[in-house]
Amino acid sequence: MPAQIHVDQLSKHYQVHEKEPGLAGSLRSFVARKYRTVKAVDGVSFDIGAGEMIGFLGPNGAGKTTTLKVLSGLLYPTSGVATVMGFTPNKREAAYLKQFTLVMGQKQQLLWDLPAVETFLVNQAIYEIPRAEFDATVKELDQLLDLGPLLKKQVRKLSLGERMKCELAAALLHRPKILFLDEPTIGLDVTMQVRIRDFIGAYNQRYGATIILTSHYMADVTALCDRIVVIDKGKVLYDGNFRELIERIAPYKILRLQFEQPAACEQLASYGTVESCEGLTAVLHVPRAQATEAAARLLNHREIKIDDINFEDPPVEDVIREVFSGKVNPLVSA
């Protein structure tokens, strides 16, 4: 089955004017401007199947938003190929525009001084949604997002979380098959982040939508995406299973120990790498395959009196930070 989203050696380069400081620099820029090439996206390739939810990760300036804008048809690529559902995005064909949506957490489409429902009606007209279908979709979105109390309030009077719920609903009225979600939970509190994540997952299950999600909140990605694409400086660093990346970069379990009485820290070294040991607590890094055995040995140790022991995976944020830092090479996986 062909990929629903196909990207092959996609590049987007910009010529950026560099101006020298001061009046003299301004005058020189009239005569002989200096430019440098910024490679926002530089040879990116990936394929996404129908119904997949992909985490698209990278540090600020990595090229994530630029890639999504190319896939949305907002930017024309410098080179390479990008197709979505067989359409070439930059051609901006009407049939394609009705198949996708782009939601950017730092941008808004809602009319600021009017109730959110007014924007809904504008989108109904733009996408030519029949009234019966429009009413049914609003009802479904209301059930998923609890929109009822919000639709008739001025957008300016909504909280950030309430506004984000309305933004998502407005973007999904035409039931798009492709969702490009760029930081949809940015700035939201933990409770609202969970609500938005649950909604995205429910929409994917209900409509089989294909979703590319960018987020700096790893909880969004771990909750929704099995596969991730990691990009930095316009290039793909990794494309594969999220869990496999974690196990490759951090092939250990964290054992948190609570002692009945202070233990001799040097005795713990034979069980794993001692990250910390002080008073009645210690933290060990133990190879994944040996974690259960190490815990059993510790519990049976005659001198080390364990009161409690917990297993943890390494924090996802630490793993991704290692990838971004360039200290490790995650390799590009199929």
Backbone torsions as a table, in degrees:
resi	resn	phi	psi	omega
1	MET	NA	127.4	-178.1
2	PRO	-64.9	152.0	179.5
3	ALA	-66.1	143.1	177.4
4	GLN	-76.4	-33.5	174.4
5	ILE	-122.2	121.7	-177.9
6	HIS	-123.7	122.0	178.9
7	VAL	-126.9	124.1	-176.8
8	ASP	-133.8	112.5	177.4
9	GLN	51.7	43.5	-178.6
10	LEU	-74.6	132.1	178.0
11	SER	-134.9	144.6	172.8
12	LYS	-139.4	112.6	-178.0
13	HIS	-114.7	147.4	178.0
14	TYR	-122.8	145.4	170.1
15	GLN	-97.2	115.1	-175.5
16	VAL	-108.0	126.7	179.8
17	HIS	-74.1	131.0	176.7
18	GLU	-110.7	113.3	-177.6
19	LYS	-102.8	134.1	175.2
20	GLU	-74.7	152.1	-176.6
21	PRO	-72.7	158.6	173.9
22	GLY	86.0	174.9	-179.1
23	LEU	-64.7	-40.6	-179.8
24	ALA	-61.6	-40.9	178.1
25	GLY	-63.5	-38.8	178.6
26	SER	-64.5	-41.8	179.3
27	LEU	-65.8	-42.1	179.4
28	ARG	-63.7	-32.5	-178.2
29	SER	-68.0	-19.9	175.4
30	PHE	-72.3	-30.4	-173.8
31	VAL	-95.6	-48.6	-175.9
32	ALA	-137.7	92.0	-179.5
33	ARG	-76.0	142.6	175.4
34	LYS	-106.8	134.7	-179.8
35	TYR	-125.5	153.1	169.3
36	ARG	-131.0	152.0	-178.2
37	THR	-91.9	124.7	175.5
38	VAL	-104.8	120.1	-179.5
39	LYS	-94.0	85.3	-177.9
40	ALA	-64.9	-40.9	173.8
41	VAL	-131.5	131.5	-169.2
42	ASP	-138.0	81.2	176.0
43	GLY	79.5	42.0	-179.4
44	VAL	-82.8	135.0	177.7
45	SER	-137.1	134.6	170.8
46	PHE	-168.3	159.6	175.8
47	ASP	-126.3	141.3	-179.7
48	ILE	-130.2	128.9	-179.6
49	GLY	-84.6	166.0	-179.8
50	ALA	-61.6	133.4	176.4
51	GLY	83.5	-2.1	179.4
52	GLU	-75.7	148.5	169.8
53	MET	-115.6	117.2	-174.5
54	ILE	-113.4	132.1	170.8
55	GLY	-86.3	122.1	-177.6
56	PHE	-108.3	102.9	-167.9
57	LEU	-114.6	152.2	176.7
58	GLY	170.9	158.2	177.3
59	PRO	-69.1	171.7	176.5
60	ASN	-57.2	134.2	179.7
61	GLY	82.4	10.2	-176.9
62	ALA	-74.7	-24.2	-178.1
63	GLY	116.3	7.4	-177.0
64	LYS	-63.9	-55.2	-176.9
65	THR	-64.6	-37.6	177.2
66	THR	-60.2	-43.2	178.3
67	THR	-61.2	-44.4	-179.7
68	LEU	-64.8	-35.4	178.8
69	LYS	-69.0	-35.3	175.4
70	VAL	-66.1	-43.7	179.9
71	LEU	-66.4	-25.0	177.9
72	SER	-86.6	-8.5	-179.2
73	GLY	85.9	7.1	179.5
74	LEU	-78.3	-25.5	178.7
75	LEU	-124.7	145.6	176.7
76	TYR	-94.0	127.2	-177.4
77	PRO	-69.2	149.5	175.5
78	THR	-70.9	-40.1	177.5
79	SER	-159.8	172.2	179.1
80	GLY	91.5	-177.2	-174.9
81	VAL	-124.6	136.5	172.7
82	ALA	-141.0	121.8	175.7
83	THR	-130.9	144.0	178.3
84	VAL	-131.1	117.5	-177.5
85	MET	55.3	32.5	179.7
86	GLY	84.9	-7.0	179.3
87	PHE	-91.8	150.0	170.0
88	THR	-93.6	111.9	-170.0
89	PRO	-54.3	-43.3	-174.0
90	ASN	-68.9	-8.8	174.9
91	LYS	-76.2	-17.2	174.3
92	ARG	55.0	40.7	179.1
93	GLU	-68.5	141.5	-177.1
94	ALA	-57.6	-38.1	-179.1
95	ALA	-63.5	-31.7	178.4
96	TYR	-78.7	-41.1	-177.4
97	LEU	-59.5	-24.6	179.6
98	LYS	-86.8	-2.4	-174.9
99	GLN	-101.9	-13.3	-174.7
100	PHE	-134.3	169.3	170.5
101	THR	-144.3	149.7	176.2
102	LEU	-120.6	119.6	178.3
103	VAL	-115.8	121.6	179.9
104	MET	-115.0	120.2	-174.4
105	GLY	-59.5	-24.1	-177.6
106	GLN	-100.2	4.5	177.3
107	LYS	-122.6	160.4	177.6
108	GLN	-139.9	148.6	176.1
109	GLN	-109.2	-12.5	-178.5
110	LEU	-66.3	142.2	178.2
111	LEU	-75.2	116.5	-165.9
112	TRP	-59.7	-41.1	-173.2
113	ASP	-95.0	2.2	-178.1
114	LEU	-118.5	160.7	174.9
115	PRO	-62.3	152.7	-178.2
116	ALA	-59.1	-31.9	-177.8
117	VAL	-61.7	-26.3	178.5
118	GLU	-66.1	-39.9	175.9
119	THR	-65.6	-37.1	177.0
120	PHE	-58.0	-44.0	-178.4
121	LEU	-68.0	-36.3	175.6
122	VAL	-61.3	-45.8	179.8
123	ASN	-65.8	-33.3	176.1
124	GLN	-59.6	-42.3	179.8
125	ALA	-69.8	-41.5	-178.3
126	ILE	-62.5	-44.4	-176.7
127	TYR	-90.6	2.5	177.6
128	GLU	53.5	50.3	-178.8
129	ILE	-85.6	123.6	177.5
130	PRO	-56.7	146.7	-174.2
131	ARG	-57.1	-43.2	-177.9
132	ALA	-63.7	-42.2	178.9
133	GLU	-67.1	-39.6	178.9
134	PHE	-60.6	-48.5	-179.2
135	ASP	-61.9	-40.9	-179.6
136	ALA	-65.5	-40.1	-179.4
137	THR	-68.0	-42.8	177.8
138	VAL	-60.8	-39.2	179.2
139	LYS	-63.7	-43.7	179.2
140	GLU	-63.8	-44.4	-179.8
141	LEU	-65.6	-34.1	176.7
142	ASP	-63.1	-41.1	179.4
143	GLN	-64.8	-36.7	-177.7
144	LEU	-80.0	-33.7	-171.5
145	LEU	-116.8	-4.7	-178.1
146	ASP	56.8	61.5	-174.5
147	LEU	-86.8	-19.8	-170.4
148	GLY	-41.9	-54.4	-176.4
149	PRO	-70.6	-9.1	-171.2
150	LEU	-100.2	-27.3	-166.9
151	LEU	-64.3	-28.5	-176.3
152	LYS	-103.0	8.9	175.0
153	LYS	-92.1	144.1	174.1
154	GLN	-56.8	138.1	-178.7
155	VAL	-57.7	-37.6	-178.8
156	ARG	-62.5	-20.5	-177.9
157	LYS	-96.2	0.5	178.3
158	LEU	-84.9	147.7	172.3
159	SER	-71.7	168.7	-179.9
160	LEU	-59.2	-43.6	179.8
161	GLY	-65.3	-42.3	178.0
162	GLU	-63.8	-40.5	179.7
163	ARG	-64.6	-38.4	-180.0
164	MET	-65.5	-36.6	176.7
165	LYS	-62.4	-43.4	179.2
166	CYS	-68.1	-36.3	176.9
167	GLU	-60.1	-47.1	179.6
168	LEU	-62.1	-44.6	-179.4
169	ALA	-62.3	-44.6	179.6
170	ALA	-60.6	-36.0	-177.8
171	ALA	-76.6	-16.0	-174.6
172	LEU	-111.1	8.2	-178.1
173	LEU	-60.8	-31.9	-179.0
174	HIS	-89.8	12.2	177.3
175	ARG	51.0	60.6	-177.3
176	PRO	-66.6	150.7	178.8
177	LYS	-90.4	-14.9	179.6
178	ILE	-125.3	128.6	177.7
179	LEU	-120.0	123.3	170.7
180	PHE	-106.7	107.8	-175.0
181	LEU	-111.7	110.6	-176.4
182	ASP	-106.1	101.3	179.7
183	GLU	55.3	55.9	-176.7
184	PRO	-70.5	-15.3	-178.5
185	THR	-110.9	12.6	-176.2
186	ILE	-61.5	131.7	176.9
187	GLY	80.9	-3.3	-177.5
188	LEU	-86.4	153.6	175.7
189	ASP	-73.8	169.5	-173.1
190	VAL	-59.9	-42.0	-178.8
191	THR	-62.2	-44.6	-179.4
192	MET	-70.3	-33.3	175.6
193	GLN	-58.8	-43.6	179.4
194	VAL	-63.5	-41.3	179.4
195	ARG	-61.5	-44.2	-178.9
196	ILE	-67.9	-41.1	177.8
197	ARG	-60.7	-45.8	179.7
198	ASP	-60.3	-40.1	179.9
199	PHE	-64.4	-44.5	-179.7
200	ILE	-61.0	-44.1	178.0
201	GLY	-62.7	-41.2	179.9
202	ALA	-66.2	-39.6	179.2
203	TYR	-64.5	-41.7	177.9
204	ASN	-60.7	-42.9	-179.1
205	GLN	-69.1	-39.5	-174.5
206	ARG	-74.1	-39.6	-173.3
207	TYR	-112.5	-2.3	-179.2
208	GLY	63.5	31.2	-176.3
209	ALA	-72.5	146.9	173.4
210	THR	-90.5	129.8	-170.8
211	ILE	-130.5	130.1	167.6
212	ILE	-110.4	120.6	-174.9
213	LEU	-117.6	123.8	169.4
214	THR	-106.2	141.3	178.6
215	SER	-165.1	144.3	172.0
216	HIS	-92.2	-3.0	174.7
217	TYR	-94.6	107.5	-175.6
218	MET	-63.7	-23.8	177.8
219	ALA	-61.4	-34.2	177.0
220	ASP	-61.2	-46.6	-174.4
221	VAL	-72.1	-45.4	-178.8
222	THR	-64.4	-31.4	-179.0
223	ALA	-76.1	-28.2	-170.0
224	LEU	-114.6	-26.9	-166.5
225	CYS	-120.4	127.3	171.2
226	ASP	-84.7	-31.2	-177.5
227	ARG	-111.9	142.5	175.7
228	ILE	-131.2	152.4	169.9
229	VAL	-119.0	119.5	-179.6
230	VAL	-102.5	128.5	-176.6
231	ILE	-127.8	143.1	175.4
232	ASP	-152.4	138.0	-178.5
233	LYS	52.0	37.4	175.1
234	GLY	79.9	3.3	-177.5
235	LYS	-122.2	148.6	177.9
236	VAL	-78.8	125.0	176.4
237	LEU	-94.1	-32.3	-176.2
238	TYR	-155.5	141.0	175.0
239	ASP	-142.8	105.4	-177.9
240	GLY	174.3	-162.7	-176.5
241	ASN	-70.5	134.2	-177.7
242	PHE	-62.5	-45.5	-177.7
243	ARG	-63.3	-38.7	179.8
244	GLU	-64.7	-36.0	177.6
245	LEU	-64.5	-43.7	179.9
246	ILE	-60.9	-43.7	-178.2
247	GLU	-69.0	-28.9	179.2
248	ARG	-75.9	-43.6	-177.1
249	ILE	-79.3	-35.8	-179.0
250	ALA	-129.3	78.5	-174.6
251	PRO	-80.9	47.9	-178.3
252	TYR	-146.0	161.6	171.0
253	LYS	-105.7	152.0	175.3
254	ILE	-98.6	123.8	175.6
255	LEU	-106.8	119.3	176.5
256	ARG	-102.3	120.7	-174.1
257	LEU	-109.8	139.0	172.8
258	GLN	-121.2	123.2	-175.4
259	PHE	-98.6	155.4	173.1
260	GLU	-75.4	-30.4	177.6
261	GLN	-147.8	155.4	-177.4
262	PRO	-52.1	135.1	-178.5
263	ALA	-105.0	156.5	174.6
264	ALA	-76.3	111.7	-172.0
265	CYS	-61.2	-31.3	-178.3
266	GLU	-65.0	-21.2	178.4
267	GLN	-72.0	-19.2	-176.7
268	LEU	-81.5	-17.6	-173.3
269	ALA	-60.8	-29.0	-178.2
270	SER	-75.9	-7.3	-178.5
271	TYR	-100.9	-16.3	-179.4
272	GLY	164.8	-170.9	177.8
273	THR	-83.2	123.6	-178.0
274	VAL	-82.8	112.3	177.3
275	GLU	-81.6	-40.1	177.6
276	SER	-156.2	150.7	177.8
277	CYS	-156.1	113.4	-177.1
278	GLU	-156.1	126.9	177.7
279	GLY	61.6	-120.5	-176.2
280	LEU	-98.3	10.0	-178.4
281	THR	-131.8	154.6	175.1
282	ALA	-154.2	153.5	177.3
283	VAL	-127.7	126.3	179.8
284	LEU	-118.4	146.7	168.1
285	HIS	-104.4	118.2	-175.6
286	VAL	-123.4	134.2	176.7
287	PRO	-50.2	139.0	-173.4
288	ARG	-52.6	-45.2	-176.0
289	ALA	-67.7	-18.0	-175.9
290	GLN	-107.4	-0.3	-172.1
291	ALA	-62.7	-46.5	-178.3
292	THR	-64.4	-44.0	179.6
293	GLU	-63.2	-43.0	-179.7
294	ALA	-62.5	-40.6	179.2
295	ALA	-64.1	-42.4	179.4
296	ALA	-63.1	-41.7	179.2
297	ARG	-64.3	-40.4	179.1
298	LEU	-63.4	-41.2	-179.0
299	LEU	-66.3	-26.5	-178.5
300	ASN	-96.3	0.9	-178.7
301	HIS	-68.2	134.0	-175.2
302	ARG	-71.6	-33.4	-174.2
303	GLU	-96.5	-30.7	-179.9
304	ILE	-89.1	110.5	-177.7
305	LYS	-95.0	105.1	-177.1
306	ILE	-88.7	126.6	174.6
307	ASP	-92.1	-36.1	-180.0
308	ASP	-156.3	149.2	178.3
309	ILE	-142.8	134.3	-178.4
310	ASN	-128.8	140.3	173.7
311	PHE	-97.7	139.5	175.0
312	GLU	-141.4	150.1	167.8
313	ASP	-82.3	153.2	175.7
314	PRO	-59.1	143.5	177.9
315	PRO	-55.9	132.2	-179.2
316	VAL	-58.8	-36.8	-179.8
317	GLU	-59.4	-37.4	179.8
318	ASP	-67.5	-39.0	179.5
319	VAL	-64.8	-47.6	-178.8
320	ILE	-65.7	-36.7	177.5
321	ARG	-61.5	-38.1	177.8
322	GLU	-63.9	-40.7	179.0
323	VAL	-64.9	-45.9	-179.2
324	PHE	-63.6	-32.8	-175.4
325	SER	-68.5	-20.1	-177.6
326	GLY	82.6	3.3	-179.3
327	LYS	-74.3	-21.5	179.7
328	VAL	-127.0	155.8	177.1
329	ASN	-111.7	102.5	-176.9
330	PRO	-72.0	-14.0	-177.3
331	LEU	68.4	149.7	177.2
332	VAL	-90.7	119.0	-175.8
333	SER	-105.7	146.6	177.2
334	ALA	-71.7	NA	NA
